[in-house]
Amino acid sequence: MQTLEFTAGAQDAGQRVDRWLAGCCPEVSRSALQALMEQGMVQRGGVPVNKKDKVVVGDTVQLTLPDPQPIEAVPQNIPLDIVYEDAHLLVVNKPKGMVVHPAPGNPDGTLVNALLYHCAGGLSGIGGAIRPGIVHRIDKDTSGLLVVAKDDATHQGLSAQMAVHDIHRVYHAIVYGNLKEETGTVEAPIGRDPKDRKKMAVTQQNSKPACTHWKVLERFGDFTYIACKLETGRTHQIRVHMASIGHPLAGDAVYGPRTVLRFLNGQCLHAKELGFVHPITGQALRFDSELPPYFQDYLTRLRKEHRR
């Protein structure tokens, strides 16, 4: 177990203890903190703290974190939308809301759990026990195409193409505002946000180069429908890059405005096109997926509102 200690300043006074601790320790969710409080793992002067207690200036609170439990990916019979499959790889159209691989808070119900069942465990081991077969990822609330490797040779070949930007990836998105140009490029390094470790940001600190090309597909005044072609594949790349130029993605609760379009249930982003050379056969493969219903419905809504 690990015990962390936090002391409240004048700016913290009056906050609920669980909310204050969530700011002090962003890697632990509010719900997890509340559960730890119920277990007596949050104390002030040796006395357990109630989640409704308020912070007092000078308070010193001890938070005891249990040792992390190992996560094991197990096969689960979850339906998959398989676009292509052969003996070496498969291309999957991931639905919005599905996590790619198990992680704390999402131990099962993921794409990996479904793949282990479908492939009877026959996936590349390069990604480790939690990420078997996973060559690249997309966010939970991003829908669209992913390639999965069934063997190590295929995984290595796809990763090599990814490393030199030879994999064709085009995403469709709806962003806030009316982009001035018809096309553009955002070339800016991405790394962990120095002020919030849960977020990514355009930063020079511990960052990696990132490049996104965008093209306007349709304009709606307050929103724009765009296509984004990736040269690199950094975490949250399109979301961070578009937000950095003042056009965050519609529905993005992390990088968008405070007033979130909650009916979208996350950012309006779909991995629409995927292309690569098959590492074993040498065949050039190209896939294009239809926009999912949530995306099409929002486009229809924007078109109707724009015509008024």
Secondary structure, DSSP 8 states (H G I E B T S, - for coil): -EEEEEE--GGGTTSBHHHHHHHH-TTS-HHHHHHHHHTT-EEETTEE--TT-B--TT-EEEEEE----------------EEEE-SSEEEEEE-TT--SS-BTTB-SSSHHHHHHHHTTT-S-STTTTTSTTBSS---TT-EEEEEEESSHHHHHHHHHHHHTT-SEEEEEEEEES--SSSEEEEE--EEEETTEEEEEEE-STT-B--EEEEEEEEE-SSEEEEEEEESS--TTHHHHHHHHTT--BTT-TTTS-SS--GGG-S--EEEEEEEEE-TTT--EEEEE----HHHHHHHHHHHHHHH-
